[in-house]
Amino acid sequence: MNAIEIKNLCKSYGDFSLDNVSFNVEQGSIMGLIGENGSGKTTIIKSILSIIKHDGEISVLGGEIDEDIKQKIGVVFDDAFISNYLTVKEVGKVLSGIYKNWDMEYYNYLLGEFKLPEDKMIKNFSKGMVVKIKIACALSSRPKLLILDEPTSGLDPVIRDEILDIFYDFIEDEEHTILISSHITSDLEKIADYITFIDNGKVLLSKGKDELIEDYGVLKCSEEDLKTVDKAYIERVRREKYSVEALINNKDKFKSNYPNLIVDRVNIDEIMVFYIKGVIM
């Protein structure tokens, strides 16, 4: 079963458009949404939540989004509004009147875990503290689905790691799901089950994270060596002054067929760079 199904999503803003975006987010999984600034990630999220009008089909938790389904979704936006003139204690009281499943006990637990002072106005919080209160609010509504836009931005590595553990615990029962947009791909490498890569409004790939990491590799060689390689293995090529690098698929088979060529492991950042800056053979 899929928690989110997107089919042929289109949306235009002047000179930018989402171009027939399609992908699914499996229930009980974490999907990482990656891409450069302005690639369309936030537009996709706002379309899922029906914040903006769009063309195409979107199903969330088994149906078209309505007020009942919204009650089952926790959201963190980088630019989401929380009044600067409320304390976190007051924020909890406000949200308890909005969300049917609001869990005040869990909210207070998270405030303690995140070391957020209950009686301090949010206007006096650091950026990292504001991110933490947004995450606490999203989780305390006890949602089935979390949709997160840059949730760990501005946090130090220790707090980021603690939050990632909370996200992982959230989906452990295989009934809860997370869609997370992030520039911190090292975080996604830790927790994501799947990666969808958006560039200039198009889906370049949508695959299992482990499949990407294990199947792809970086070939470093000369132009002469590259000419001997079957183009079916080559996803993208980057040329430097004195060397050539190629993003290779089917890494194990490639190594078997070309034992004299060296292929290194690849991470998500490197895959992004190859797809954006590399060329197709």
C-alpha positions in Angstrom: 0.0 0.0 0.0 1.2 3.5 -0.8 0.8 6.4 1.6 1.2 8.9 -1.2 0.6 8.4 -4.9 1.5 11.1 -7.4 0.7 10.8 -11.1 1.4 13.3 -13.8 1.6 16.3 -11.4 2.0 19.6 -13.3 2.3 23.1 -11.9 3.6 26.3 -13.6 5.0 29.5 -12.1 6.1 31.9 -14.8 9.3 30.3 -16.2 9.2 27.3 -13.9 7.0 24.2 -14.1 6.6 20.8 -12.7 6.6 18.5 -15.7 4.5 15.3 -15.2 6.0 14.4 -11.9 5.1 10.8 -10.8 6.2 8.8 -7.9 4.8 6.8 -4.9 5.7 6.8 -1.2 5.2 3.3 0.3 3.5 3.1 3.6 5.9 2.4 6.4 8.9 3.9 4.6 10.9 7.1 4.5 11.2 8.8 1.2 13.9 11.4 0.7 13.2 14.2 -1.8 16.4 15.7 -3.1 17.4 18.4 -5.6 18.8 21.8 -5.9 17.1 25.0 -4.6 14.3 25.8 -7.0 14.1 22.3 -8.4 10.4 21.9 -7.4 10.6 20.0 -4.1 8.5 22.5 -2.0 6.0 22.9 -4.9 5.5 19.1 -4.8 4.9 19.2 -1.1 2.5 22.1 -1.3 0.6 20.2 -4.1 0.4 17.1 -1.9 -1.1 19.2 0.9 -3.5 21.0 -1.5 -2.0 24.3 -0.5 -1.7 25.2 -4.2 -3.8 24.3 -7.2 -2.3 21.8 -9.6 -3.0 19.4 -12.5 -2.5 15.7 -12.1 -3.6 13.1 -9.6 -2.6 12.9 -6.0 -3.8 10.4 -3.4 -2.8 10.7 0.3 -3.5 8.0 2.8 -5.9 6.3 0.4 -7.9 9.3 -0.9 -8.0 12.9 -2.0 -6.9 15.1 0.8 -9.7 16.5 3.0 -10.0 17.8 6.6 -10.1 14.3 8.0 -6.9 13.3 6.2 -5.2 16.5 7.2 -5.7 15.5 10.8 -3.5 12.5 10.1 -0.6 14.5 8.6 2.2 16.3 10.5 4.0 19.0 8.6 7.2 20.9 9.0 7.9 23.7 6.6 11.1 25.8 6.7 9.0 29.0 6.4 5.9 27.8 8.4 4.4 30.5 10.7 4.5 30.1 14.4 3.7 33.3 16.3 6.9 34.8 17.8 4.8 36.1 20.7 3.8 32.8 22.1 5.7 30.5 24.5 6.0 26.8 23.6 3.6 26.1 26.4 1.0 28.4 24.8 1.7 26.8 21.3 0.8 23.4 22.8 -2.5 24.8 24.2 -3.4 26.3 20.8 -2.6 23.2 18.8 -4.5 20.9 21.3 -7.6 22.7 20.2 -6.9 22.1 16.5 -5.7 18.5 16.3 -8.1 15.8 17.5 -5.2 13.4 18.4 -3.0 16.0 20.1 -0.8 14.3 22.7 0.2 16.9 25.3 2.1 14.4 27.4 4.3 13.5 24.3 4.6 17.2 23.5 6.0 18.0 26.9 8.3 15.0 26.7 9.7 16.4 23.4 10.2 19.8 24.9 12.3 18.2 27.5 14.3 16.1 25.0 14.9 19.2 22.8 15.8 21.3 25.9 13.2 24.0 24.9 12.2 26.4 27.8 8.4 26.3 28.3 8.0 30.0 29.3 10.3 31.7 26.8 8.8 33.5 23.8 9.6 32.0 20.5 10.9 35.4 19.3 13.9 34.8 21.6 14.7 31.4 20.1 17.6 30.6 17.9 16.9 29.2 14.4 17.7 25.7 15.6 15.3 26.0 18.5 12.5 27.1 16.2 13.1 24.0 14.0 12.9 21.9 17.1 9.5 23.3 18.2 8.1 22.8 14.7 9.2 19.1 14.8 7.7 18.7 18.3 4.4 20.1 17.1 4.3 17.9 14.0 5.0 14.7 16.0 2.7 15.6 18.9 -0.4 15.6 16.6 0.2 11.8 16.4 0.0 11.7 12.6 0.1 8.7 10.3 2.2 10.7 7.8 5.0 13.2 8.3 5.8 15.6 5.5 9.0 17.5 6.3 10.6 20.3 4.3 14.3 20.8 5.5 13.5 19.7 9.0 17.1 19.4 10.2 18.3 22.7 8.7 20.2 24.8 11.2 20.7 22.0 13.8 24.0 20.8 15.1 25.0 17.2 14.2 24.2 15.8 17.7 20.6 17.2 17.7 20.2 16.1 14.1 21.1 12.6 15.0 18.7 12.6 17.9 15.9 13.8 15.6 16.7 11.2 13.0 16.4 8.5 15.7 12.9 9.9 16.5 11.9 9.8 12.8 13.2 6.2 12.6 11.2 5.2 15.6 8.1 6.9 14.1 8.1 4.5 11.1 9.3 1.4 12.9 5.8 -0.2 13.1 5.5 0.0 9.3 2.2 1.9 9.6 3.7 5.4 9.7 5.3 7.1 6.8 7.7 10.1 6.2 8.3 12.2 3.1 11.4 14.4 3.8 12.9 17.0 1.6 16.5 17.8 2.6 19.8 19.2 1.4 21.6 17.2 4.1 21.9 14.0 2.1 24.1 12.4 4.7 20.9 12.4 6.9 19.0 10.7 4.2 21.7 8.1 3.8 21.1 7.2 7.4 17.4 6.9 7.5 15.8 6.9 4.0 14.4 3.8 2.3 13.9 5.5 -1.0 15.2 8.6 -2.8 13.4 10.7 -5.4 15.6 13.2 -7.2 14.0 16.3 -8.7 15.7 18.6 -11.1 14.2 21.6 -12.9 10.7 20.2 -12.2 11.3 16.7 -13.5 11.9 13.4 -11.7 15.4 12.2 -12.7 15.2 9.1 -10.6 13.1 7.4 -7.9 14.7 4.3 -6.4 15.6 2.5 -3.3 18.4 4.2 -1.4 20.4 0.9 -1.0 19.9 0.1 -4.7 21.4 3.5 -5.6 24.4 3.2 -3.3 25.1 -0.4 -4.2 24.3 -0.3 -7.9 26.1 2.9 -8.8 29.8 3.7 -8.7 32.3 6.2 -10.0 34.7 5.2 -12.7 37.9 7.3 -12.8 39.8 6.7 -16.0 41.4 8.2 -19.2 39.4 9.1 -22.3 41.0 6.1 -24.0 39.7 3.7 -21.3 36.2 5.3 -21.4 35.9 4.6 -25.1 36.3 0.9 -24.4 33.3 0.9 -22.0 29.8 -0.2 -23.1 27.7 2.9 -23.0 24.8 1.0 -21.4 26.8 1.1 -18.1 27.4 4.9 -18.3 24.8 7.2 -16.7 26.7 10.5 -16.8 30.3 11.7 -17.5 32.2 14.5 -16.0 35.4 15.7 -17.7 38.3 17.5 -15.9 41.4 18.9 -17.4 43.5 15.7 -17.0 40.9 13.0 -16.2 37.4 11.7 -16.8 34.9 10.5 -14.2 31.8 8.5 -15.1 28.8 7.5 -13.0 28.4 3.7 -13.7 25.3 1.6 -13.1 25.3 -2.2 -12.5 28.6 -1.8 -10.6 29.3 -5.5 -9.8 28.7 -6.7 -13.4 30.8 -3.8 -14.7 33.7 -4.8 -12.4 33.4 -8.4 -13.7 33.5 -7.2 -17.3 36.2 -4.6 -16.8 38.5 -6.0 -14.0 41.4 -3.6 -14.9 39.3 -0.4 -14.3 38.8 1.0 -10.9 35.3 1.9 -9.6 34.8 3.7 -6.3 31.7 3.7 -4.1 29.4 6.6 -4.5 27.2 8.7 -2.2 23.9 10.5 -2.8 25.7 13.9 -3.1 28.0 12.6 -5.9 25.0 11.1 -7.7 23.3 14.5 -7.6 26.3 16.3 -9.0 26.8 13.8 -11.8 23.1 14.1 -12.9 23.2 17.9 -12.7 26.7 18.7 -14.1 27.5 15.6 -16.0 26.7 14.8 -19.7 25.0 11.8 -21.3 27.3 9.8 -23.5 
